[in-house]
Amino acid sequence: VIESVSVAGRQTRIAWEVTAHDAPERWAMVARIPQRGEAAFEFRLARNGRGTLCECEIAYDGVNRLVDILYVRPRVAAEAKRSLVRLKQALEPAPGKRRAK
C-alpha cells in the first residue's frame, strides 16, 4: 500500500508491507522512508475494561540519536496521539447516537 503521510512533520509517500497479522490482537508493517531508511511498526490490541488498549512499537533508522530524542520522537508521539483520536472518533458513535447493528 502506498500512502502519503507526515513523518515527524514532513510530508512523504511510503510503501507499507504487512509483515505480521494475528487478527485482532497484533499486526506489524515495514516501510522504506525516502532519504531516511526503514521504519517498522508493531501494534498490539488488548481488551481493557469497556475499552481497548493499543500499544505501538516503532523502530526506525537514519536519524542522529540527539535529533531523535529532541525532535523526532516528540513529533511522532504527538502525531500518533492525534491519529488515535481520529480513529476513536471513526469507531465510536457520536454522543447521543446509537451505533447501527
KAWO-V784073 format. One line per field, one symbol per residue. ss: DSSP state (~ for helix, > for strand, _ for the rest). A space follows every 50 residues. Layout:
ss: ???
//
This chain:
ss: _>>>>>>__>>>>>>>>>>>>>___>>>>>>>>___>>>>>>>>>>>>__ >>>>>>>>>>____~~~~~~~~~~~~~~~~~~~~~~~~~~~_________ _
//
